[in-house]
Structure formats: C-alpha cells, structure tokens
Amino acid sequence: MSEDLLILMRERIAIGLAREKTKEAIEGWERTAILILKDGRMYHFIVKDNDIAVQQGGIDNPDMTIQSDEDTVRKLFLEEMSATAALLKRKLKVKGSAGDLMKIRHIF
C-alpha cells in the first residue's frame, strides 16, 4: 500500500510540474518537508532546482512538517479535497513558516 501512495504522489507531482502556476511557485524555491502518516510511515519532499522529489523515509531538520492519514493524502493529491478543507476538518496539520504555507498552496 505504501508503494502505491508513493507512486500516486510522484505521478501527481509530475502533473503539477507541467502547470505554469506550479513552475512559477517553485522558481528559485528550496525547501524540505516531511509527511508523517498516522500509521507512522514517513515520506520526505525536496523542492530544489525547480523540481519536486518525494522519497520514502524521514529527513533531518525539514522546513515543513505535515501530518495526516493516507486517505486524506490520497484525496489531496487526487484533488478530491482541498488543503483548506482538510485543515478545517483537522485531517491535515502543517507546521512551517507562514510564507512557505502560502506558497505551497499554489503548487497543486
């Protein structure tokens, strides 16, 4: 199941990177983020060189920490739920700078 989620995230990131608004949002932006699922699985994202990479496992000193469950993450990546709705329903918790949080909402 975790491999399916990783494949989904990578596919949806590729789709997002084809969008002009995503390219503009990450232009010159370098950040790291960790996604921690309720079941303990972790994934990390690296935004660098106008690209976004996602891998399984944690990362030291991430710029952002995201906590959620697999179902919510799937819905977010499939655009079946907005990040705002997930935050309001407390299905998504994000810690990071206000500037980063504002920027990340323009990526997908």
N, C-alpha and C positions, 0 to 999 in steps of 0.2 A: 504494500500500500504506500509506503514512504517513497518508493521509486516512482510510482505513478504521480504523486504530488510534485516531486522534483521535475519530472518530465513536463507536467502541466505548467509549472511556474516558468520553466525555460521557454516553452512554446509561446506562452502569453507575453513574456518579456520580449521575445523576438518580434511579435506582432506590435507591441507597444513601441519598440525602437524604430519601426517603419513609419511611425506617425511623426509629423513635423513638430507638433507640440511637445512630444517626448524628447526629441532631439534638442529642441530649444531649452527645455527644462534641465537637461543634464549637461549642457555645454559648459565645459570647464569645471564641473562639479565633481568633487572627490569625497565620497563618504563610504562608511561601512555600516551595516545593520545586521542585527541578529534577530531571527524569528524563532521564538520558543513556543512550541505547541504544548497544550495541556498534558499530553501523554509523555512529555519530556524530550521529544525529538527536537532537534535544532537544525536550522539552516542559516547560512550567512550570505549576505549580498554585498558585492563590492561595486560601487559606481566609480568608474575611473576611465579616462581616455575616451569619453563619450560612449561608453558601453556599460552594461549592467550584467554581472555574472552572479549566478547563485550556485552554491555548493552545499552538500550535507555537512553538518557539524557546526560547532561554535567558532567564535573568533574572539580574540582578546581585544578589550577596550573599544567596543563598537560605538559609533557616533549615535546610533539609534537602537533601541530595544523594542521589539514588537512581540506582544503575547496574544495568542488566540488559540482556536481549536481548528482542526483540519477542515471541518465542514465550512466554517466561516472563511478560511483562507481560500478554499476552492471557489466559493461564491464570489469573493472579491476578485480573484484572477479571471473568472469567467464573466465578470461584470454583471452578476446577478444580484449583487448587493453593493451599495456604496460604502466607502470607508466611513463617511459621516453616520450612516445608519448603523453600521457595526459598532462605532464608538458610542453612540447614544444607547444602544441595546446592551452595552458593556460586553460585547463579544470580541472586542478588539481594544487592546491597551497599547499605547505608543508613548515611549519616553525619548525625548530628544529636544534639540533647540527649536524654538518657535519658527525660526527661519527655515529649518530643514523640514519641519512638519508642513509648512505652507508650500514648499517646493515639491515635496513628494506627492502631494495630492494632484499635481499636474502631470505626473508621469504616466499614470494609467487611468 
